[in-house]
């Protein structure tokens, strides 16, 4: 079976590896294969999330031919919190998105 292993190492830094897996290979075996590529210990399986074709999977998930296993970093900040903080930095309603309003327009438009 041909499996593509993708590792999201950092922002805009994705590393791809091809792996010829034996029949009945699992996600855990794919992670072991990635450990061989990165023998310096930087790949701690507990700190990373694993997905197959973008859907989160457990370590015992059986892989299919031509599957794509993605190893993803965890989020540092919740996207909703980050957006809220950016909006608060804009200041009052007269700044940022609301600086230019048409005369007689509804608030927020």
C-alpha atoms as one frame of an Amber mdcrd trajectory, in Angstrom:
protein
   0.000   0.000   0.000   1.264   3.464  -0.836   0.651   5.948   1.975   1.492
   9.661   1.995   2.629  11.008   5.366   2.267  14.755   5.884   3.776  16.578
   8.827   2.690  20.154   9.586   5.969  21.187  11.186   5.215  24.898  11.418
   3.312  27.697   9.709   3.636  27.175   5.949   6.104  24.332   6.579   4.608
  20.991   5.547   6.820  17.988   4.943   5.620  15.081   2.838   6.944  11.518
   2.818   5.959   8.479   0.790   5.694   5.181   2.632   5.106   1.719   1.231
   3.110   0.193   4.040   2.403  -3.488   4.624  -1.167  -4.761   4.366  -3.163
  -4.027   7.510  -1.092  -0.974   8.450  -2.513   1.348  11.101  -2.085   5.001
  12.022   0.201   3.948  14.893   2.512   2.237  12.400   2.564   5.412  10.293
   3.586   7.436  13.352   6.344   4.921  14.045   7.539   5.387  10.469   7.637
   9.164  10.989   9.648   8.629  14.183  12.285   6.956  11.998  12.468  10.078
   9.805  12.802  12.294  12.908  14.988  10.319  15.293  15.868  13.414  17.372
  12.697  13.041  19.500  10.939  16.209  18.298   7.899  14.215  17.239   6.016
  13.460  20.462   2.826  11.612  19.544   0.920  13.039  22.537   1.437  16.661
  21.430   0.252  16.104  17.850  -3.122  15.317  16.328  -3.493  12.697  13.594
  -5.994  12.802  10.750  -6.596  10.723   7.626  -7.756  12.879   4.737  -8.582
  15.677   7.193 -10.726  13.583   9.537  -9.328  12.887  13.033  -8.544   9.229
  13.621  -7.366   7.024  16.469  -4.087   5.113  16.494  -5.770   1.782  15.702
  -7.459   3.028  12.493  -6.645   0.709   9.551  -5.203   2.501   6.532  -6.295
   2.008   2.924  -4.230   2.151  -0.253  -3.383   5.800  -1.226  -4.476   7.222
   2.148  -3.006  10.502   3.319  -2.020  10.560   7.004  -1.705  14.096   8.360
   0.148  14.834  11.586  -0.950  18.256  12.829   0.275  20.632  15.505  -2.206
  21.729  18.144  -3.607  25.249  18.058  -1.809  27.765  20.267  -4.780  30.123
  20.482  -8.470  29.526  20.002  -9.424  31.266  16.701 -12.528  32.819  18.268
 -10.488  34.341  21.100  -7.882  35.658  18.644 -10.568  37.360  16.531 -12.175
  38.889  19.611  -8.807  40.290  20.753  -8.071  41.746  17.299 -11.473  43.427
  17.282 -10.899  44.940  20.734  -7.543  46.377  19.605  -9.348  48.329  16.873
 -10.818  50.619  19.492 -14.157  52.330  19.544 -16.891  51.982  16.943 -15.424
  54.945  15.086 -12.276  52.976  14.250 -11.468  49.939  12.131 -14.353  48.337
  10.265 -16.843  50.988  11.377 -14.786  54.075  10.477 -16.527  54.645   7.123
 -20.314  54.693   7.323 -22.777  55.972   4.813 -25.075  58.693   6.054 -28.273
  57.119   7.373 -26.935  53.546   7.254 -27.728  50.993   9.924 -25.083  50.424
  12.640 -22.475  47.943  11.480 -23.039  48.504   7.752
